[in-house]
């Protein structure tokens, strides 16, 4: 499952953030929040794949994260992964629906 590998890499990437100084939301946090929003709005695997690939293009932005943003980025990435899993599992014939939001 290529999508699961990509999501795992992005999750790990969010955990390896480099702290930076500044104010406001970093590009890293904005990208993670957008990834969550887009992924959780998806209704099919193609949409999830597109959202994941778009998020992957922001990997260089992870270095812009502020020290206190790691938890927020991890939470957004985890929520996106849960949404992606829900959509992916729903696309498998005969698979019971996942409980959730």
DSSP file (Angstrom, degrees, kcal/mol; ACC not computed):
  #  RESIDUE AA STRUCTURE BP1 BP2  ACC     N-H-->O    O-->H-N    N-H-->O    O-->H-N    TCO  KAPPA ALPHA  PHI   PSI    X-CA   Y-CA   Z-CA
    1    1 A X     >        0   0    0      0, 0.0     4,-1.7     0, 0.0     3,-0.2   0.000 360.0 360.0 360.0  98.0    0.0    0.0    0.0
    2    2 A X  H  >  +     0   0    0      1,-0.2     4,-2.5     2,-0.2     5,-0.2   0.865 360.0  55.6 -60.1 -39.6    1.9    3.0   -1.4
    3    3 A X  H  > S+     0   0    0      1,-0.2     4,-2.6     2,-0.2    -1,-0.2   0.891 106.4  50.1 -64.6 -39.0   -0.4    5.5    0.2
    4    4 A X  H  > S+     0   0    0      2,-0.2     4,-2.3    -3,-0.2    -1,-0.2   0.882 110.7  50.1 -67.3 -36.9    0.1    4.0    3.7
    5    5 A X  H  X S+     0   0    0     -4,-1.7     4,-2.4     2,-0.2    -2,-0.2   0.920 111.8  48.0 -65.0 -43.8    3.9    4.2    3.3
    6    6 A X  H  X S+     0   0    0     -4,-2.5     4,-2.3     2,-0.2    -2,-0.2   0.916 112.1  49.0 -63.1 -43.6    3.7    7.8    2.1
    7    7 A X  H  X S+     0   0    0     -4,-2.6     4,-2.3     1,-0.2    -1,-0.2   0.901 110.7  51.2 -63.3 -39.7    1.4    8.7    5.1
    8    8 A X  H  X S+     0   0    0     -4,-2.3     4,-2.6     1,-0.2    -2,-0.2   0.914 109.6  49.8 -63.6 -42.3    3.8    6.9    7.5
    9    9 A X  H  X S+     0   0    0     -4,-2.4     4,-2.5     1,-0.2    -1,-0.2   0.897 111.2  49.0 -62.9 -40.2    6.8    8.9    6.0
   10   10 A X  H  X S+     0   0    0     -4,-2.3     4,-2.0     2,-0.2    -1,-0.2   0.885 110.8  50.4 -68.1 -37.0    4.9   12.2    6.4
   11   11 A X  H  X S+     0   0    0     -4,-2.3     4,-1.2     2,-0.2    -2,-0.2   0.935 112.1  46.6 -64.2 -46.0    4.0   11.3   10.0
   12   12 A X  H  X S+     0   0    0     -4,-2.6     4,-0.9     1,-0.2     3,-0.5   0.903 110.0  55.0 -62.3 -40.8    7.6   10.5   10.8
   13   13 A X  H >< S+     0   0    0     -4,-2.5     3,-0.6     1,-0.2    -1,-0.2   0.879 104.2  53.5 -59.5 -38.3    8.7   13.7    9.1
   14   14 A X  H >< S+     0   0    0     -4,-2.0     3,-0.6     1,-0.2    -1,-0.2   0.792 106.2  53.7 -68.7 -25.5    6.3   15.7   11.3
   15   15 A X  H 3< S+     0   0    0     -4,-1.2    -1,-0.2    -3,-0.5    -2,-0.2   0.697 102.5  59.1 -78.9 -18.5    8.0   14.1   14.3
   16   16 A X  T << S+     0   0    0     -4,-0.9    -1,-0.2    -3,-0.6    -2,-0.1  -0.117  77.1 154.5-102.0  35.8   11.5   15.2   13.1
   17   17 A X    <   -     0   0    0     -3,-0.6     2,-0.5     1,-0.1    46,-0.2  -0.312  40.5-134.9 -68.5 145.1   10.8   18.9   13.0
   18   18 A X        -     0   0    0     44,-0.6    47,-0.1    -2,-0.0     2,-0.1  -0.887  26.3-120.3 -98.6 127.2   13.6   21.3   13.4
   19   19 A X        +     0   0    0     -2,-0.5     2,-0.3    47,-0.1    47,-0.2  -0.403  36.1 178.7 -68.9 140.6   12.7   24.2   15.8
   20   20 A X  B     -a   66   0A   0     45,-1.1    47,-0.7    44,-0.1     2,-0.2  -0.918  24.0-116.9-136.2 162.2   12.8   27.7   14.4
   21   21 A X        +     0   0    0     -2,-0.3     2,-0.2    45,-0.1    45,-0.0  -0.614  57.7  86.1 -99.2 162.9   12.1   31.1   15.8
   22   22 A X        -     0   0    0     -2,-0.2     2,-0.3     4,-0.0     4,-0.1  -0.807  63.4 -88.5 139.8-179.8    9.4   33.5   14.7
   23   23 A X  S    S+     0   0    0     -2,-0.2    -2,-0.0     2,-0.1     2,-0.0  -0.853  77.3  28.3-125.8 163.1    5.7   34.3   15.3
   24   24 A X  S    S-     0   0    0     -2,-0.3     2,-0.3     2,-0.0     0, 0.0  -0.175 104.5 -36.0  79.1-179.9    2.5   33.1   13.8
   25   25 A X        -     0   0    0      1,-0.1    -2,-0.1    40,-0.1     2,-0.1  -0.560  63.7-128.8 -78.4 138.2    1.9   29.7   12.3
   26   26 A X     >  -     0   0    0     -2,-0.3     4,-2.4     1,-0.1     5,-0.2  -0.314  24.4-107.6 -77.2 166.7    4.8   28.2   10.4
   27   27 A X  H  > S+     0   0    0      1,-0.2     4,-2.5     2,-0.2     5,-0.2   0.855 121.0  58.2 -60.2 -34.8    4.6   26.9    6.8
   28   28 A X  H  > S+     0   0    0     33,-0.6     4,-2.2     2,-0.2    -1,-0.2   0.933 108.4  42.6 -62.4 -47.4    4.9   23.4    8.4
   29   29 A X  H  > S+     0   0    0      2,-0.2     4,-2.6     1,-0.2     5,-0.2   0.905 114.1  51.2 -67.9 -41.5    1.8   23.9   10.6
   30   30 A X  H  X S+     0   0    0     -4,-2.4     4,-2.2     1,-0.2    -1,-0.2   0.908 111.2  48.8 -61.2 -40.9   -0.2   25.5    7.9
   31   31 A X  H  X S+     0   0    0     -4,-2.5     4,-2.4     2,-0.2    -2,-0.2   0.905 111.7  48.8 -65.3 -42.2    0.7   22.6    5.5
   32   32 A X  H  X S+     0   0    0     -4,-2.2     4,-2.3     2,-0.2    -2,-0.2   0.903 112.1  48.3 -65.5 -41.3   -0.3   20.0    8.2
   33   33 A X  H  X S+     0   0    0     -4,-2.6     4,-2.5     2,-0.2    -1,-0.2   0.893 112.5  48.5 -66.2 -39.5   -3.6   21.7    8.9
   34   34 A X  H  X S+     0   0    0     -4,-2.2     4,-2.9    -5,-0.2     5,-0.3   0.896 109.7  53.1 -66.1 -40.3   -4.4   21.9    5.2
   35   35 A X  H  X S+     0   0    0     -4,-2.4     4,-2.7     2,-0.2     5,-0.3   0.922 110.6  47.0 -59.8 -45.5   -3.5   18.2    4.8
   36   36 A X  H  X S+     0   0    0     -4,-2.3     4,-2.6     2,-0.2    -2,-0.2   0.943 113.5  48.1 -61.9 -47.8   -5.9   17.4    7.6
   37   37 A X  H  X S+     0   0    0     -4,-2.5     4,-0.8     1,-0.2    -2,-0.2   0.933 116.4  42.4 -59.5 -48.3   -8.7   19.5    6.1
   38   38 A X  H >< S+     0   0    0     -4,-2.9     3,-0.5     1,-0.2     4,-0.5   0.920 116.0  47.4 -66.8 -44.9   -8.3   18.1    2.6
   39   39 A X  H >< S+     0   0    0     -4,-2.7     3,-1.2    -5,-0.3    -2,-0.2   0.907 110.5  51.1 -66.0 -41.8   -7.9   14.5    3.6
   40   40 A X  H 3< S+     0   0    0     -4,-2.6    -1,-0.2    -5,-0.3    -2,-0.2   0.661 106.9  55.5 -73.0 -14.1  -10.9   14.5    5.9
   41   41 A X  T << S+     0   0    0     -4,-0.8    -1,-0.3    -3,-0.5    -2,-0.2   0.553  86.5 112.3 -88.4  -9.5  -13.0   16.0    3.2
   42   42 A X    <   -     0   0    0     -3,-1.2     3,-0.1    -4,-0.5    -3,-0.0  -0.313  42.5-176.7 -69.6 146.0  -12.2   13.1    0.8
   43   43 A X        +     0   0    0      1,-0.1     2,-0.3    -2,-0.0    -1,-0.1   0.447  68.7  34.6-115.5  -9.5  -14.8   10.6   -0.2
   44   44 A X  S  > S-     0   0    0      1,-0.1     4,-1.8    47,-0.0     3,-0.3  -0.939  82.2-107.6-145.0 166.9  -12.5    8.3   -2.3
   45   45 A X  H  > S+     0   0    0     -2,-0.3     4,-2.9     1,-0.2     5,-0.2   0.842 114.2  60.3 -64.8 -35.7   -9.0    6.9   -2.4
   46   46 A X  H  > S+     0   0    0      1,-0.2     4,-2.3     2,-0.2    -1,-0.2   0.902 106.3  47.9 -60.1 -40.1   -8.0    9.1   -5.4
   47   47 A X  H  > S+     0   0    0     -3,-0.3     4,-2.5     2,-0.2    -1,-0.2   0.920 111.5  49.6 -65.4 -44.4   -8.7   12.2   -3.3
   48   48 A X  H  X S+     0   0    0     -4,-1.8     4,-2.5     1,-0.2    -2,-0.2   0.915 110.9  50.3 -60.5 -43.9   -6.7   10.9   -0.4
   49   49 A X  H  X S+     0   0    0     -4,-2.9     4,-2.6     1,-0.2    -1,-0.2   0.920 110.9  48.6 -61.5 -44.6   -3.8   10.1   -2.7
   50   50 A X  H  X S+     0   0    0     -4,-2.3     4,-2.3    -5,-0.2    -2,-0.2   0.914 112.4  48.1 -62.8 -43.1   -3.9   13.6   -4.2
   51   51 A X  H  X S+     0   0    0     -4,-2.5     4,-2.3     2,-0.2    -1,-0.2   0.898 113.0  48.5 -64.6 -40.3   -4.0   15.2   -0.7
   52   52 A X  H  X S+     0   0    0     -4,-2.5     4,-2.2     2,-0.2    -2,-0.2   0.910 111.7  48.6 -66.8 -42.7   -1.1   13.0    0.5
   53   53 A X  H  X S+     0   0    0     -4,-2.6     4,-1.1     2,-0.2    -2,-0.2   0.894 111.0  50.9 -64.6 -39.1    1.0   13.8   -2.5
   54   54 A X  H >< S+     0   0    0     -4,-2.3     3,-0.6     1,-0.2     4,-0.3   0.923 110.7  48.8 -63.0 -43.8    0.3   17.5   -2.1
   55   55 A X  H >< S+     0   0    0     -4,-2.3     3,-1.8     1,-0.2    -2,-0.2   0.876 104.0  60.6 -63.6 -37.2    1.4   17.3    1.5
   56   56 A X  H >< S+     0   0    0     -4,-2.2     3,-1.4     1,-0.3    -1,-0.2   0.801  94.6  63.5 -60.9 -28.9    4.5   15.4    0.6
   57   57 A X  T << S+     0   0    0     -4,-1.1     3,-0.4    -3,-0.6    -1,-0.3   0.654  96.1  60.6 -70.3 -12.6    5.6   18.4   -1.6
   58   58 A X  T X>  +     0   0    0     -3,-1.8     3,-1.4    -4,-0.3     4,-0.5   0.217  67.4 111.7 -96.9  14.5    5.8   20.4    1.7
   59   59 A X  G X4 S+     0   0    0     -3,-1.4     3,-1.2     1,-0.3     4,-0.3   0.847  74.5  55.9 -59.4 -34.3    8.4   18.3    3.3
   60   60 A X  G >4 S+     0   0    0     -3,-0.4     3,-0.9     1,-0.2    -1,-0.3   0.751  97.4  65.3 -69.5 -21.1   11.0   21.1    3.1
   61   61 A X  G X4 S+     0   0    0     -3,-1.4     3,-2.4     1,-0.2   -33,-0.6   0.677  79.2  82.5 -72.2 -16.6    8.6   23.3    5.0
   62   62 A X  G X< S+     0   0    0     -3,-1.2     3,-1.3    -4,-0.5   -44,-0.6   0.795  81.4  63.8 -60.8 -26.4    8.9   21.0    8.1
   63   63 A X  G <  S+     0   0    0     -3,-0.9    -1,-0.3    -4,-0.3    -2,-0.2   0.613  92.0  65.6 -71.7 -10.8   12.1   22.9    9.0
   64   64 A X  G <  S+     0   0    0     -3,-2.4    -1,-0.2    -4,-0.1    -2,-0.2   0.506  74.8 121.7 -88.4  -3.6   10.1   26.1    9.4
   65   65 A X    <   -     0   0    0     -3,-1.3   -45,-1.1    -4,-0.2     2,-0.2  -0.282  61.9-127.7 -64.0 141.2    8.2   24.7   12.4
   66   66 A X  B >   -a   20   0A   0    -47,-0.2     3,-2.2     1,-0.1     4,-0.4  -0.566  28.7-106.8 -82.4 154.0    8.4   26.6   15.7
   67   67 A X  G >  S+     0   0    0    -47,-0.7     3,-0.8     1,-0.3    -1,-0.1   0.833 118.5  49.9 -51.8 -39.3    9.4   24.5   18.7
   68   68 A X  G 3  S+     0   0    0      1,-0.2     4,-0.4     2,-0.1    -1,-0.3   0.454  97.3  71.4 -81.8   0.0    5.9   24.6   20.2
   69   69 A X  G <>  +     0   0    0     -3,-2.2     4,-2.8     1,-0.2     5,-0.3   0.573  67.8  91.0 -93.0  -9.4    4.2   23.4   17.0
   70   70 A X  H <> S+     0   0    0     -3,-0.8     4,-2.5    -4,-0.4     5,-0.2   0.896  89.2  47.0 -55.3 -44.3    5.4   19.8   17.0
   71   71 A X  H  > S+     0   0    0     -3,-0.2     4,-2.7     2,-0.2    -1,-0.2   0.914 112.9  48.6 -66.2 -42.3    2.4   18.6   18.9
   72   72 A X  H  > S+     0   0    0     -4,-0.4     4,-2.4     2,-0.2    -2,-0.2   0.897 113.2  47.8 -64.3 -40.2   -0.1   20.5   16.7
   73   73 A X  H  X S+     0   0    0     -4,-2.8     4,-2.6     2,-0.2    -2,-0.2   0.914 112.7  48.6 -66.5 -43.1    1.6   19.2   13.5
   74   74 A X  H  X S+     0   0    0     -4,-2.5     4,-2.7    -5,-0.3    -2,-0.2   0.916 111.9  49.5 -62.6 -43.1    1.6   15.6   14.9
   75   75 A X  H  X S+     0   0    0     -4,-2.7     4,-2.5     2,-0.2    -2,-0.2   0.919 112.6  46.5 -63.2 -44.1   -2.1   15.9   15.8
   76   76 A X  H  X S+     0   0    0     -4,-2.4     4,-2.2     2,-0.2    -2,-0.2   0.914 114.4  47.7 -64.9 -42.6   -3.1   17.3   12.4
   77   77 A X  H  X S+     0   0    0     -4,-2.6     4,-2.3     2,-0.2    -2,-0.2   0.899 112.6  49.1 -65.1 -40.7   -1.1   14.6   10.6
   78   78 A X  H  X S+     0   0    0     -4,-2.7     4,-2.2     2,-0.2    -2,-0.2   0.905 110.8  49.7 -65.4 -41.7   -2.6   11.9   12.8
   79   79 A X  H  X S+     0   0    0     -4,-2.5     4,-2.2     2,-0.2    -2,-0.2   0.904 111.2  49.7 -63.8 -40.7   -6.1   13.1   12.2
   80   80 A X  H  X S+     0   0    0     -4,-2.2     4,-2.7     1,-0.2    -2,-0.2   0.904 109.5  51.6 -63.5 -41.4   -5.4   13.2    8.5
   81   81 A X  H  X S+     0   0    0     -4,-2.3     4,-2.5     2,-0.2    -2,-0.2   0.885 108.9  50.8 -63.9 -38.5   -4.1    9.6    8.7
   82   82 A X  H  X S+     0   0    0     -4,-2.2     4,-2.3     2,-0.2    -1,-0.2   0.921 111.8  47.1 -64.4 -43.5   -7.2    8.5   10.5
   83   83 A X  H  X S+     0   0    0     -4,-2.2     4,-2.3     2,-0.2    -2,-0.2   0.914 112.3  50.2 -62.9 -43.0   -9.4   10.1    7.8
   84   84 A X  H  X S+     0   0    0     -4,-2.7     4,-2.7     1,-0.2    -2,-0.2   0.906 110.7  49.1 -63.0 -42.0   -7.3    8.5    5.1
   85   85 A X  H  X S+     0   0    0     -4,-2.5     4,-3.0     2,-0.2     5,-0.3   0.910 109.6  52.3 -63.8 -42.3   -7.6    5.1    6.7
   86   86 A X  H  X S+     0   0    0     -4,-2.3     4,-1.8     2,-0.2    12,-0.2   0.926 113.6  42.8 -59.8 -46.6  -11.3    5.4    7.0
   87   87 A X  H  X S+     0   0    0     -4,-2.3     4,-1.0     2,-0.2   -42,-0.2   0.917 115.5  49.4 -66.5 -43.9  -11.7    6.3    3.3
   88   88 A X  H >< S+     0   0    0     -4,-2.7     3,-0.7     1,-0.2     4,-0.4   0.925 112.4  46.6 -62.8 -45.8   -9.3    3.6    2.2
   89   89 A X  H >< S+     0   0    0     -4,-3.0     3,-1.2     1,-0.2    -1,-0.2   0.855 107.4  57.6 -66.2 -34.4  -11.0    0.9    4.3
   90   90 A X  H 3< S+     0   0    0     -4,-1.8    -1,-0.2    -5,-0.3    -2,-0.2   0.750 100.8  58.8 -66.8 -22.6  -14.4    1.9    3.1
   91   91 A X  T << S+     0   0    0     -4,-1.0     2,-0.6    -3,-0.7    -1,-0.2   0.596  84.3  93.8 -83.1 -10.4  -13.2    1.3   -0.5
   92   92 A X  S X  S-     0   0    0     -3,-1.2     3,-1.9    -4,-0.4     2,-0.0  -0.733  85.5-117.7 -85.3 121.1  -12.4   -2.3    0.2
   93   93 A X  T 3  S+     0   0    0     -2,-0.6     3,-0.1     1,-0.3    -2,-0.1  -0.309  95.6  12.1 -59.9 135.1  -15.4   -4.5   -0.7
   94   94 A X  T 3  S+     0   0    0      1,-0.3     2,-0.4    -4,-0.1    -1,-0.3   0.463  91.5 135.3  80.0   1.1  -16.8   -6.4    2.2
   95   95 A X    <   -     0   0    0     -3,-1.9    -1,-0.3    -6,-0.2     3,-0.1  -0.697  57.6-121.2 -83.8 128.6  -14.9   -4.3    4.8
   96   96 A X        -     0   0    0     -2,-0.4    -4,-0.1     1,-0.1    -1,-0.1  -0.373  36.2 -96.0 -67.7 149.6  -17.0   -3.2    7.7
   97   97 A X        -     0   0    0      1,-0.1     2,-0.3    -7,-0.1    -1,-0.1  -0.347  37.6-118.1 -65.6 143.6  -17.2    0.5    8.3
   98   98 A X        -     0   0    0    -12,-0.2     2,-0.1    -3,-0.1    -1,-0.1  -0.648  26.7-118.9 -81.4 137.6  -14.8    2.0   10.8
   99   99 A X        +     0   0    0     -2,-0.3     2,-0.3     2,-0.1    -1,-0.1  -0.442  60.8 108.5 -68.7 151.4  -16.4    3.7   13.8
  100  100 A X              0   0    0     -2,-0.1    -1,-0.0   -14,-0.0     0, 0.0  -0.989 360.0 360.0 171.7-161.0  -15.5    7.3   14.1
  101  101 A X              0   0    0     -2,-0.3    -2,-0.1     0, 0.0    -1,-0.0   0.457 360.0 360.0 -64.5 360.0  -16.5   10.9   13.8
